[in-house]
Amino acid sequence: MPAPKLFLLPIFLLLSAFFNNVHATSSACNPLSATAACSPNKALATSYVDTFSEQSSFFSNYTSTGEITYSEEDGMKMTMNKRFDNPGLKSNFYIMYGRLEIEFKCANGQGIVSSFYLQSDDLDEIDIEWLGGDSTQFQSNYFSKGNVTTYDRGEFHTVSNPCDTFHTYGIDWDMDKTVWSVDGQTVRTLLNTSNEGYPQSPMAIYIGLWAGGDPTNPSGTIEWAGGETDYTDLPFYMFVKSMTVSDYSTGSTYSYSDQTGNWESIVASDGAVYGRYEEAVEAFNTLVSNSTVSSSSNGTATTSATTSVSASTSDSVPASSSVFTSTSASDSVPASSSVFSFTNSSFTSSSTIINNSTASYIFTSELSYSSLSSSIDSSSSQDSTSVLTTTTLTTKSKSSSASSISNSTTKKAVTVSSSNDGYINNLNGALTILFIGILSLL
């Protein structure tokens, strides 16, 4: 057989690179320009905290380069091992207004950019970015409907050694204003009356690492990133120890009713835009203040019930105790099974139960008999409005050594349906197969 035509390889790599980075400047379906209706966005419609001790069911890779690992000690670690690596995650859900906090340590290295941002399908965007060569600042930025005619929206804010020390960064995005913070201190406030526009459409969460200082980038990008990247300093590491998210809206999906991109045009299926604002604020504060409880689980969650979430030390179960749930008459569930049904994903580790005076919601993952961190104590049925589907569960203690759980009735647990953002990876897979096929014929 004739030798493969290796001149085709650069073409393949070029196409792959294009699809890997398309998320930065466009979306798979922009509702403002699409000739047909775009698919609805999966709604989070709840509040949760993720410690990234294991791969999260709430996120999927949106690139195919670089390395992402997880550990109990440092959470998620993104690694750039070689030039053109660009590790990144995108949430499997969207929020329609909401609040986020992330415990983050950026990657050292001149020209290396660590990023955490929200972006909508119509290219509204709220950013936090860190430059690896800057040990005293981080940057906030925003965009409305992909308008990049000017680049005067960015601001820099003081923070000490962001690439050597974990700090907590916050974005509180509501109807009237967006507030950026670091370690609980407000550093910037953007009003919705801005002449540059205001983000107001459902947004997914992105976390990524890339080389802004790569010599092939435009000179302006290299200058902004702090200079050309020195690849002899590889590898570069970025860490996310935890993230708390609270969606201010309710519903199963968010969709666009017209091509204005205004918040009034957003339809929350089976819910309401801004429908859980007060509850979401309270739930967020509970999750943040209860960090000692949430640190033992991968996905602690509260839902869009009408009553507030309460958690106190009296609600806690010792870390040595075990709880498991069952969807059948059987008293046990294999460690490999998951209680909640997700679209293309499922939880991967045990999750904390947060008590509510009228509702107790359980986000459980692989039912290994490891520590859950709070108790259920109820004498009446506990229901919820499900995000997508509702599953009736019963709770049982694993053994006599576990702390007792008082529960005279069944509980209903909310499942959040989430789908992988397979658009980019599917295209890469198709290109890979196509390329291999071409080589086999040559």
C-alpha positions as a Markdown table, in Angstrom:
| # | Residue | x | y | z |
|---|---|---|---|---|
| 1 | Met | 0.0 | 0.0 | 0.0 |
| 2 | Pro | 1.3 | 3.5 | -0.8 |
| 3 | Ala | 2.7 | 5.5 | 2.2 |
| 4 | Pro | 0.1 | 7.7 | 3.9 |
| 5 | Lys | 0.0 | 11.3 | 2.6 |
| 6 | Leu | 1.3 | 13.0 | 5.8 |
| 7 | Phe | 0.6 | 16.4 | 4.2 |
| 8 | Leu | -3.0 | 15.9 | 5.2 |
| 9 | Leu | -2.1 | 15.9 | 8.9 |
| 10 | Pro | -1.7 | 19.7 | 9.3 |
| 11 | Ile | -5.2 | 20.1 | 7.7 |
| 12 | Phe | -6.7 | 17.8 | 10.2 |
| 13 | Leu | -4.9 | 19.5 | 13.1 |
| 14 | Leu | -6.1 | 22.9 | 11.9 |
| 15 | Leu | -9.7 | 21.8 | 11.7 |
| 16 | Ser | -9.5 | 20.1 | 15.1 |
| 17 | Ala | -8.0 | 23.3 | 16.7 |
| 18 | Phe | -10.8 | 25.3 | 15.1 |
| 19 | Phe | -13.5 | 23.2 | 16.6 |
| 20 | Asn | -11.8 | 23.0 | 20.0 |
| 21 | Asn | -11.8 | 26.8 | 20.3 |
| 22 | Val | -15.1 | 27.7 | 18.6 |
| 23 | His | -16.8 | 28.2 | 22.0 |
| 24 | Ala | -14.8 | 31.3 | 22.6 |
| 25 | Thr | -16.3 | 33.4 | 19.8 |
| 26 | Ser | -19.5 | 31.6 | 18.9 |
| 27 | Ser | -22.1 | 29.1 | 20.0 |
| 28 | Ala | -23.5 | 26.0 | 18.4 |
| 29 | Cys | -26.8 | 27.8 | 17.9 |
| 30 | Asn | -27.1 | 31.5 | 18.5 |
| 31 | Pro | -30.8 | 32.3 | 19.1 |
| 32 | Leu | -30.3 | 35.9 | 17.8 |
| 33 | Ser | -29.3 | 34.7 | 14.3 |
| 34 | Ala | -30.5 | 31.2 | 13.9 |
| 35 | Thr | -33.1 | 30.5 | 11.2 |
| 36 | Ala | -34.7 | 27.8 | 13.3 |
| 37 | Ala | -35.3 | 27.5 | 17.0 |
| 38 | Cys | -32.4 | 26.5 | 19.1 |
| 39 | Ser | -32.6 | 23.7 | 21.6 |
| 40 | Pro | -33.7 | 24.8 | 25.1 |
| 41 | Asn | -31.0 | 25.2 | 27.8 |
| 42 | Lys | -31.1 | 22.7 | 30.6 |
| 43 | Ala | -31.9 | 24.6 | 33.8 |
| 44 | Leu | -30.1 | 24.2 | 37.1 |
| 45 | Ala | -33.0 | 25.7 | 39.1 |
| 46 | Thr | -31.4 | 24.8 | 42.4 |
| 47 | Ser | -28.3 | 25.5 | 44.6 |
| 48 | Tyr | -25.4 | 23.2 | 45.1 |
| 49 | Val | -21.7 | 23.0 | 46.1 |
| 50 | Asp | -19.1 | 20.9 | 44.3 |
| 51 | Thr | -15.7 | 20.0 | 45.8 |
| 52 | Phe | -14.3 | 18.4 | 42.7 |
| 53 | Ser | -12.8 | 15.5 | 44.7 |
| 54 | Glu | -14.0 | 13.3 | 41.8 |
| 55 | Gln | -15.1 | 14.0 | 38.2 |
| 56 | Ser | -18.3 | 16.1 | 38.5 |
| 57 | Ser | -21.5 | 15.1 | 36.8 |
| 58 | Phe | -22.4 | 18.7 | 36.5 |
| 59 | Phe | -19.5 | 19.4 | 34.1 |
| 60 | Ser | -18.2 | 18.0 | 30.8 |
| 61 | Asn | -14.9 | 18.5 | 28.9 |
| 62 | Tyr | -15.3 | 21.0 | 26.1 |
| 63 | Thr | -11.8 | 20.5 | 24.7 |
| 64 | Ser | -9.8 | 17.4 | 23.9 |
| 65 | Thr | -6.3 | 18.7 | 24.9 |
| 66 | Gly | -4.6 | 19.0 | 28.2 |
| 67 | Glu | -5.2 | 17.0 | 31.4 |
| 68 | Ile | -7.8 | 17.2 | 34.1 |
| 69 | Thr | -7.5 | 15.3 | 37.4 |
| 70 | Tyr | -9.3 | 15.3 | 40.7 |
| 71 | Ser | -8.3 | 14.8 | 44.4 |
| 72 | Glu | -9.6 | 15.2 | 47.9 |
| 73 | Glu | -6.7 | 17.6 | 48.8 |
| 74 | Asp | -6.8 | 20.1 | 46.0 |
| 75 | Gly | -10.0 | 19.4 | 44.1 |
| 76 | Met | -9.7 | 19.7 | 40.3 |
| 77 | Lys | -6.3 | 20.2 | 38.7 |
| 78 | Met | -6.0 | 21.4 | 35.1 |
| 79 | Thr | -2.6 | 20.8 | 33.5 |
| 80 | Met | -1.0 | 22.2 | 30.4 |
| 81 | Asn | 1.7 | 19.6 | 29.5 |
| 82 | Lys | 2.6 | 20.9 | 26.1 |
| 83 | Arg | 2.1 | 23.7 | 23.7 |
| 84 | Phe | -1.5 | 24.0 | 22.4 |
| 85 | Asp | -3.0 | 22.2 | 25.4 |
| 86 | Asn | -6.2 | 23.9 | 26.4 |
| 87 | Pro | -8.0 | 21.9 | 29.1 |
| 88 | Gly | -11.5 | 23.2 | 29.8 |
| 89 | Leu | -14.9 | 22.3 | 31.4 |
| 90 | Lys | -18.4 | 23.5 | 30.6 |
| 91 | Ser | -21.4 | 23.0 | 32.9 |
| 92 | Asn | -24.2 | 20.6 | 31.8 |
| 93 | Phe | -26.7 | 23.2 | 33.0 |
| 94 | Tyr | -27.5 | 26.9 | 32.6 |
| 95 | Ile | -28.5 | 29.5 | 35.2 |
| 96 | Met | -30.8 | 32.4 | 34.6 |
| 97 | Tyr | -29.4 | 35.0 | 37.0 |
| 98 | Gly | -27.6 | 33.6 | 40.0 |
| 99 | Arg | -24.7 | 33.6 | 42.3 |
| 100 | Leu | -21.4 | 31.7 | 42.2 |
| 101 | Glu | -18.3 | 31.4 | 44.3 |
| 102 | Ile | -15.2 | 29.5 | 43.4 |
| 103 | Glu | -12.1 | 28.6 | 45.5 |
| 104 | Phe | -9.4 | 29.0 | 42.9 |
| 105 | Lys | -5.6 | 29.0 | 42.4 |
| 106 | Cys | -4.4 | 30.1 | 39.0 |
| 107 | Ala | -1.5 | 28.7 | 37.0 |
| 108 | Asn | 1.9 | 30.4 | 37.2 |
| 109 | Gly | 3.7 | 31.2 | 34.0 |
| 110 | Gln | 4.1 | 34.3 | 31.8 |
| 111 | Gly | 1.4 | 34.4 | 29.1 |
| 112 | Ile | -0.7 | 31.7 | 30.8 |
| 113 | Val | -4.3 | 32.5 | 31.3 |
| 114 | Ser | -6.6 | 30.8 | 33.8 |
| 115 | Ser | -10.3 | 31.6 | 33.3 |
| 116 | Phe | -13.7 | 31.2 | 35.0 |
| 117 | Tyr | -16.6 | 32.7 | 33.2 |
| 118 | Leu | -20.3 | 32.5 | 32.3 |
| 119 | Gln | -21.5 | 32.6 | 28.7 |
| 120 | Ser | -24.9 | 32.4 | 27.0 |
| 121 | Asp | -25.8 | 31.0 | 23.6 |
| 122 | Asp | -26.3 | 34.5 | 22.4 |
| 123 | Leu | -22.8 | 35.5 | 23.7 |
| 124 | Asp | -23.6 | 37.4 | 26.9 |
| 125 | Glu | -20.6 | 36.9 | 29.1 |
| 126 | Ile | -19.3 | 37.5 | 32.6 |
| 127 | Asp | -15.6 | 36.8 | 33.2 |
| 128 | Ile | -12.9 | 36.4 | 35.8 |
| 129 | Glu | -9.4 | 35.8 | 34.5 |
| 130 | Trp | -5.9 | 35.4 | 35.9 |
| 131 | Leu | -2.6 | 36.1 | 34.2 |
| 132 | Gly | 0.2 | 33.7 | 35.3 |
| 133 | Gly | 2.8 | 36.3 | 35.3 |
| 134 | Asp | 0.9 | 38.7 | 37.6 |
| 135 | Ser | 1.2 | 38.0 | 41.3 |
| 136 | Thr | -0.9 | 41.0 | 42.5 |
| 137 | Gln | -4.1 | 41.2 | 40.4 |
| 138 | Phe | -7.0 | 39.4 | 38.6 |
| 139 | Gln | -9.3 | 40.7 | 35.9 |
| 140 | Ser | -13.1 | 41.1 | 35.7 |
| 141 | Asn | -14.8 | 41.6 | 32.4 |
| 142 | Tyr | -18.2 | 41.3 | 30.6 |
| 143 | Phe | -19.7 | 41.3 | 27.2 |
| 144 | Ser | -23.2 | 41.7 | 25.8 |
| 145 | Lys | -24.4 | 39.8 | 22.7 |
| 146 | Gly | -20.9 | 39.1 | 21.6 |
| 147 | Asn | -20.2 | 42.8 | 21.0 |
| 148 | Val | -16.4 | 43.1 | 20.9 |
| 149 | Thr | -16.2 | 46.4 | 19.0 |
| 150 | Thr | -14.4 | 47.9 | 22.1 |
| 151 | Tyr | -12.3 | 46.3 | 24.8 |
| 152 | Asp | -12.7 | 48.8 | 27.6 |
| 153 | Arg | -14.9 | 46.8 | 29.9 |
| 154 | Gly | -12.1 | 45.0 | 31.7 |
| 155 | Glu | -10.9 | 46.0 | 35.2 |
| 156 | Phe | -8.0 | 44.7 | 37.3 |
| 157 | His | -8.4 | 44.1 | 41.1 |
| 158 | Thr | -5.8 | 43.5 | 43.8 |
| 159 | Val | -5.3 | 40.0 | 45.2 |
| 160 | Ser | -2.2 | 38.6 | 46.9 |
| 161 | Asn | -0.3 | 35.7 | 45.1 |
| 162 | Pro | -3.4 | 34.3 | 43.3 |
| 163 | Cys | -1.3 | 31.5 | 41.6 |
| 164 | Asp | 0.3 | 30.4 | 44.9 |
| 165 | Thr | -2.6 | 30.7 | 47.3 |
| 166 | Phe | -6.3 | 29.7 | 47.1 |
| 167 | His | -8.7 | 32.6 | 47.2 |
| 168 | Thr | -12.5 | 32.7 | 46.9 |
| 169 | Tyr | -13.9 | 34.7 | 44.0 |
| 170 | Gly | -17.5 | 35.5 | 43.6 |
| 171 | Ile | -20.0 | 36.6 | 40.9 |
| 172 | Asp | -23.4 | 37.7 | 42.0 |
| 173 | Trp | -25.5 | 38.3 | 38.8 |
| 174 | Asp | -29.0 | 39.6 | 39.3 |
| 175 | Met | -31.5 | 41.6 | 37.3 |
| 176 | Asp | -30.2 | 45.0 | 38.5 |
| 177 | Lys | -26.5 | 44.5 | 38.9 |
| 178 | Thr | -23.5 | 42.2 | 38.7 |
| 179 | Val | -21.1 | 42.2 | 41.6 |
| 180 | Trp | -17.6 | 40.7 | 41.5 |
| 181 | Ser | -15.8 | 39.9 | 44.8 |
| 182 | Val | -12.7 | 38.3 | 46.3 |
| 183 | Asp | -12.6 | 36.7 | 49.7 |
| 184 | Gly | -15.9 | 38.2 | 50.6 |
| 185 | Gln | -15.0 | 41.8 | 49.6 |
| 186 | Thr | -16.8 | 43.5 | 46.7 |
| 187 | Val | -14.3 | 44.8 | 44.1 |
| 188 | Arg | -16.6 | 45.8 | 41.2 |
| 189 | Thr | -20.3 | 46.5 | 40.6 |
| 190 | Leu | -21.9 | 46.7 | 37.1 |
| 191 | Leu | -25.4 | 48.2 | 36.8 |
| 192 | Asn | -27.9 | 47.0 | 34.2 |
| 193 | Thr | -28.0 | 50.5 | 32.8 |
| 194 | Ser | -24.5 | 50.2 | 31.3 |
| 195 | Asn | -24.0 | 51.7 | 27.9 |
| 196 | Glu | -22.1 | 48.6 | 26.9 |
| 197 | Gly | -25.2 | 46.4 | 27.5 |
| 198 | Tyr | -25.9 | 44.0 | 30.3 |
| 199 | Pro | -25.8 | 40.2 | 30.4 |
| 200 | Gln | -29.4 | 38.9 | 30.7 |
| 201 | Ser | -29.8 | 35.5 | 29.0 |
| 202 | Pro | -29.2 | 32.0 | 30.4 |
| 203 | Met | -25.5 | 31.2 | 30.9 |
| 204 | Ala | -23.4 | 28.1 | 31.3 |
| 205 | Ile | -20.2 | 28.0 | 33.4 |
| 206 | Tyr | -16.8 | 27.6 | 31.8 |
| 207 | Ile | -13.5 | 26.8 | 33.5 |
| 208 | Gly | -10.3 | 26.7 | 31.4 |
| 209 | Leu | -6.6 | 27.1 | 31.0 |
| 210 | Trp | -4.8 | 28.4 | 27.8 |
| 211 | Ala | -1.7 | 30.2 | 26.5 |
| 212 | Gly | -2.6 | 33.8 | 25.7 |
| 213 | Gly | 1.0 | 34.4 | 25.2 |
| 214 | Asp | 1.5 | 31.9 | 22.4 |
| 215 | Pro | 3.7 | 33.5 | 19.7 |
| 216 | Thr | 1.1 | 32.7 | 17.1 |
| 217 | Asn | -1.5 | 34.9 | 18.8 |
| 218 | Pro | -2.2 | 38.5 | 17.8 |
| 219 | Ser | 0.3 | 40.9 | 19.4 |
| 220 | Gly | -2.5 | 42.6 | 21.4 |
| 221 | Thr | -3.5 | 39.3 | 23.0 |
| 222 | Ile | 0.1 | 38.5 | 23.8 |
| 223 | Glu | 0.6 | 41.9 | 25.4 |
| 224 | Trp | -2.6 | 41.5 | 27.4 |
| 225 | Ala | -1.6 | 38.1 | 28.6 |
| 226 | Gly | 1.7 | 39.5 | 30.0 |
| 227 | Gly | 4.1 | 38.5 | 27.2 |
| 228 | Glu | 5.1 | 35.5 | 25.2 |
| 229 | Thr | 4.7 | 32.1 | 26.9 |
| 230 | Asp | 8.0 | 30.3 | 27.8 |
| 231 | Tyr | 7.2 | 26.7 | 27.1 |
| 232 | Thr | 10.4 | 25.6 | 28.7 |
| 233 | Asp | 8.6 | 26.2 | 32.0 |
| 234 | Leu | 6.0 | 23.5 | 31.2 |
| 235 | Pro | 3.9 | 22.0 | 32.8 |
| 236 | Phe | 1.5 | 24.7 | 34.0 |
| 237 | Tyr | -1.1 | 23.9 | 36.7 |
| 238 | Met | -4.5 | 25.5 | 37.7 |
| 239 | Phe | -6.6 | 24.3 | 40.7 |
| 240 | Val | -10.3 | 24.6 | 41.7 |
| 241 | Lys | -10.9 | 23.3 | 45.2 |
| 242 | Ser | -14.7 | 24.0 | 45.4 |
| 243 | Met | -17.5 | 25.9 | 43.7 |
| 244 | Thr | -20.9 | 27.0 | 45.0 |
| 245 | Val | -23.7 | 27.8 | 42.5 |
| 246 | Ser | -27.3 | 29.1 | 43.1 |
| 247 | Asp | -29.7 | 29.6 | 40.2 |
| 248 | Tyr | -32.1 | 32.5 | 40.8 |
| 249 | Ser | -34.7 | 31.0 | 38.4 |
| 250 | Thr | -36.9 | 27.9 | 38.3 |
| 251 | Gly | -38.0 | 25.5 | 35.6 |
| 252 | Ser | -36.7 | 22.5 | 33.6 |
| 253 | Thr | -35.3 | 24.5 | 30.7 |
| 254 | Tyr | -34.7 | 28.1 | 29.5 |
| 255 | Ser | -35.4 | 29.1 | 26.0 |
| 256 | Tyr | -35.7 | 32.2 | 23.8 |
| 257 | Ser | -39.1 | 33.3 | 22.6 |
| 258 | Asp | -37.7 | 35.9 | 20.1 |
| 259 | Gln | -34.4 | 37.3 | 18.8 |
| 260 | Thr | -34.1 | 40.2 | 21.1 |
| 261 | Gly | -32.0 | 38.5 | 23.8 |
| 262 | Asn | -33.7 | 40.5 | 26.5 |
| 263 | Trp | -34.5 | 38.7 | 29.8 |
| 264 | Glu | -38.2 | 39.3 | 29.2 |
| 265 | Ser | -38.0 | 37.0 | 26.1 |
| 266 | Ile | -36.6 | 34.1 | 28.1 |
| 267 | Val | -39.1 | 31.3 | 28.8 |
| 268 | Ala | -38.6 | 29.2 | 31.9 |
| 269 | Ser | -40.5 | 25.9 | 31.2 |
| 270 | Asp | -42.6 | 24.9 | 34.2 |
| 271 | Gly | -41.0 | 27.7 | 36.2 |
| 272 | Ala | -40.3 | 31.4 | 36.3 |
| 273 | Val | -37.4 | 33.7 | 35.6 |
| 274 | Tyr | -36.2 | 35.0 | 39.0 |
| 275 | Gly | -38.7 | 32.6 | 40.5 |
| 276 | Arg | -36.5 | 31.6 | 43.5 |
| 277 | Tyr | -34.4 | 34.7 | 44.2 |
| 278 | Glu | -35.0 | 35.0 | 47.9 |
| 279 | Glu | -34.8 | 31.2 | 48.5 |
| 280 | Ala | -31.6 | 30.9 | 46.3 |
| 281 | Val | -29.9 | 33.7 | 48.3 |
| 282 | Glu | -30.7 | 31.9 | 51.5 |
| 283 | Ala | -29.7 | 28.5 | 50.2 |
| 284 | Phe | -26.4 | 29.9 | 48.9 |
| 285 | Asn | -25.6 | 31.5 | 52.2 |
| 286 | Thr | -26.4 | 28.2 | 54.0 |
| 287 | Leu | -24.1 | 26.2 | 51.7 |
| 288 | Val | -21.2 | 28.6 | 52.1 |
| 289 | Ser | -21.5 | 28.9 | 55.9 |
| 290 | Asn | -21.9 | 25.1 | 56.2 |
| 291 | Ser | -18.6 | 24.5 | 54.4 |
| 292 | Thr | -17.5 | 21.9 | 57.0 |
| 293 | Val | -20.5 | 19.8 | 56.1 |
| 294 | Ser | -20.3 | 20.2 | 52.4 |
| 295 | Ser | -16.6 | 19.5 | 52.2 |
| 296 | Ser | -17.2 | 15.8 | 52.7 |
| 297 | Ser | -19.3 | 15.4 | 49.6 |
| 298 | Asn | -19.0 | 16.0 | 45.8 |
| 299 | Gly | -22.4 | 17.4 | 45.1 |
| 300 | Thr | -24.4 | 19.0 | 48.0 |
| 301 | Ala | -27.7 | 20.5 | 46.8 |
| 302 | Thr | -30.8 | 22.3 | 47.8 |
| 303 | Thr | -33.8 | 22.7 | 45.5 |
| 304 | Ser | -36.4 | 25.2 | 44.5 |
| 305 | Ala | -38.8 | 24.5 | 47.4 |
| 306 | Thr | -40.9 | 27.4 | 48.6 |
| 307 | Thr | -39.4 | 27.2 | 52.1 |
| 308 | Ser | -36.0 | 28.2 | 53.2 |
| 309 | Val | -33.2 | 25.7 | 53.7 |
| 310 | Ser | -31.9 | 25.4 | 57.2 |
| 311 | Ala | -28.8 | 23.5 | 58.4 |
| 312 | Ser | -27.4 | 23.5 | 61.9 |
| 313 | Thr | -24.9 | 21.5 | 63.9 |
| 314 | Ser | -27.8 | 19.6 | 65.5 |
| 315 | Asp | -28.7 | 18.2 | 62.0 |
| 316 | Ser | -25.3 | 16.6 | 61.5 |
| 317 | Val | -24.5 | 12.9 | 61.4 |
| 318 | Pro | -21.0 | 11.9 | 62.4 |
| 319 | Ala | -18.8 | 11.4 | 59.3 |
| 320 | Ser | -18.4 | 7.7 | 60.3 |
| 321 | Ser | -22.1 | 7.0 | 59.8 |
| 322 | Ser | -23.5 | 5.8 | 56.5 |
| 323 | Val | -26.8 | 6.3 | 54.8 |
| 324 | Phe | -28.1 | 4.8 | 51.5 |
| 325 | Thr | -31.2 | 5.1 | 49.5 |
| 326 | Ser | -33.1 | 2.5 | 47.5 |
| 327 | Thr | -35.5 | 2.7 | 44.6 |
| 328 | Ser | -36.8 | -0.9 | 45.2 |
| 329 | Ala | -37.8 | -3.2 | 48.0 |
| 330 | Ser | -34.2 | -4.2 | 48.4 |
| 331 | Asp | -32.4 | -2.9 | 51.4 |
| 332 | Ser | -29.2 | -2.4 | 49.5 |
| 333 | Val | -28.0 | -0.7 | 46.4 |
| 334 | Pro | -24.8 | -1.7 | 44.6 |
| 335 | Ala | -22.0 | 0.8 | 44.9 |
| 336 | Ser | -21.9 | 1.2 | 41.2 |
| 337 | Ser | -25.5 | 2.3 | 40.8 |
| 338 | Ser | -26.8 | 5.8 | 40.9 |
| 339 | Val | -30.2 | 6.9 | 42.3 |
| 340 | Phe | -30.7 | 9.9 | 40.0 |
| 341 | Ser | -31.2 | 9.6 | 36.3 |
| 342 | Phe | -29.2 | 12.1 | 34.3 |
| 343 | Thr | -29.1 | 12.5 | 30.5 |
| 344 | Asn | -25.6 | 11.3 | 29.5 |
| 345 | Ser | -24.2 | 11.7 | 33.0 |
| 346 | Ser | -24.7 | 10.6 | 36.6 |
| 347 | Phe | -23.3 | 11.6 | 40.0 |
| 348 | Thr | -20.0 | 10.1 | 40.9 |
| 349 | Ser | -19.7 | 10.4 | 44.7 |
| 350 | Ser | -21.7 | 10.6 | 47.8 |
| 351 | Ser | -23.6 | 13.8 | 48.5 |
| 352 | Thr | -24.8 | 15.6 | 51.5 |
| 353 | Ile | -28.5 | 15.8 | 52.6 |
| 354 | Ile | -29.5 | 19.3 | 53.6 |
| 355 | Asn | -32.5 | 19.4 | 56.0 |
| 356 | Asn | -35.5 | 21.6 | 55.4 |
| 357 | Ser | -38.4 | 22.2 | 57.8 |
| 358 | Thr | -40.8 | 21.0 | 55.1 |
| 359 | Ala | -38.6 | 19.3 | 52.5 |
| 360 | Ser | -35.5 | 17.3 | 52.4 |
| 361 | Tyr | -33.8 | 16.9 | 49.1 |
| 362 | Ile | -31.2 | 14.2 | 48.4 |
| 363 | Phe | -28.6 | 14.4 | 45.7 |
| 364 | Thr | -26.9 | 11.0 | 45.8 |
| 365 | Ser | -24.3 | 9.5 | 43.6 |
| 366 | Glu | -22.4 | 6.2 | 43.7 |
| 367 | Leu | -23.8 | 4.7 | 46.8 |
| 368 | Ser | -20.5 | 3.7 | 48.4 |
| 369 | Tyr | -21.0 | 3.4 | 52.1 |
| 370 | Ser | -19.0 | 6.5 | 52.8 |
| 371 | Ser | -19.8 | 9.5 | 54.9 |
| 372 | Leu | -22.9 | 11.6 | 54.4 |
| 373 | Ser | -22.9 | 14.6 | 56.6 |
| 374 | Ser | -26.3 | 15.4 | 57.8 |
| 375 | Ser | -29.4 | 13.7 | 59.1 |
| 376 | Ile | -33.1 | 13.4 | 58.1 |
| 377 | Asp | -35.6 | 13.9 | 60.8 |
| 378 | Ser | -39.2 | 14.1 | 59.7 |
| 379 | Ser | -42.6 | 12.9 | 60.7 |
| 380 | Ser | -44.5 | 14.0 | 57.6 |
| 381 | Ser | -44.2 | 13.5 | 53.9 |
| 382 | Gln | -41.7 | 15.7 | 52.2 |
| 383 | Asp | -42.3 | 16.7 | 48.6 |
| 384 | Ser | -40.7 | 19.0 | 46.1 |
| 385 | Thr | -41.3 | 20.5 | 42.7 |
| 386 | Ser | -38.9 | 18.5 | 40.6 |
| 387 | Val | -36.5 | 20.1 | 38.2 |
| 388 | Leu | -37.2 | 17.5 | 35.6 |
| 389 | Thr | -38.2 | 14.3 | 37.2 |
| 390 | Thr | -39.2 | 13.2 | 40.7 |
| 391 | Thr | -38.3 | 9.9 | 42.1 |
| 392 | Thr | -39.7 | 8.5 | 45.3 |
| 393 | Leu | -37.0 | 7.1 | 47.6 |
| 394 | Thr | -36.9 | 5.6 | 51.1 |
| 395 | Thr | -33.9 | 6.1 | 53.5 |
| 396 | Lys | -32.5 | 3.4 | 55.6 |
| 397 | Ser | -29.5 | 3.1 | 57.9 |
| 398 | Lys | -26.8 | 0.6 | 56.7 |
| 399 | Ser | -26.1 | -1.0 | 60.0 |
| 400 | Ser | -26.6 | -0.8 | 63.8 |
| 401 | Ser | -23.3 | 1.1 | 64.0 |
| 402 | Ala | -24.6 | 4.0 | 61.9 |
| 403 | Ser | -26.4 | 6.9 | 63.5 |
| 404 | Ser | -30.1 | 6.4 | 63.6 |
| 405 | Ile | -32.3 | 8.2 | 61.1 |
| 406 | Ser | -35.9 | 9.1 | 62.0 |
| 407 | Asn | -38.1 | 9.0 | 59.0 |
| 408 | Ser | -41.6 | 7.7 | 59.2 |
| 409 | Thr | -42.5 | 8.5 | 55.6 |
| 410 | Thr | -41.0 | 8.4 | 52.1 |
| 411 | Lys | -39.2 | 11.4 | 50.7 |
| 412 | Lys | -39.1 | 12.7 | 47.2 |
| 413 | Ala | -35.7 | 13.5 | 45.7 |
| 414 | Val | -35.2 | 15.9 | 42.9 |
| 415 | Thr | -33.1 | 14.9 | 39.9 |
| 416 | Val | -31.5 | 17.4 | 37.7 |
| 417 | Ser | -31.3 | 16.2 | 34.1 |
| 418 | Ser | -28.1 | 17.4 | 32.5 |
| 419 | Ser | -26.6 | 16.7 | 29.1 |
| 420 | Asn | -23.0 | 16.7 | 27.9 |
| 421 | Asp | -22.0 | 19.4 | 25.6 |
| 422 | Gly | -21.0 | 16.9 | 23.0 |
| 423 | Tyr | -21.0 | 19.3 | 20.1 |
| 424 | Ile | -17.3 | 20.0 | 20.1 |
| 425 | Asn | -16.1 | 16.4 | 21.0 |
| 426 | Asn | -18.5 | 14.8 | 18.5 |
| 427 | Leu | -17.0 | 16.9 | 15.7 |
| 428 | Asn | -13.5 | 16.1 | 16.8 |
| 429 | Gly | -14.5 | 12.4 | 16.9 |
| 430 | Ala | -16.0 | 12.6 | 13.4 |
| 431 | Leu | -12.9 | 14.4 | 12.1 |
| 432 | Thr | -10.6 | 11.8 | 13.7 |
| 433 | Ile | -12.5 | 8.9 | 12.1 |
| 434 | Leu | -12.6 | 10.7 | 8.7 |
| 435 | Phe | -8.8 | 11.3 | 8.9 |
| 436 | Ile | -8.0 | 7.7 | 9.8 |
| 437 | Gly | -10.3 | 6.5 | 7.0 |
| 438 | Ile | -8.5 | 8.7 | 4.4 |
| 439 | Leu | -5.1 | 7.5 | 5.5 |
| 440 | Ser | -6.3 | 3.8 | 5.2 |
| 441 | Leu | -7.3 | 4.4 | 1.6 |
| 442 | Leu | -4.0 | 6.1 | 0.6 |
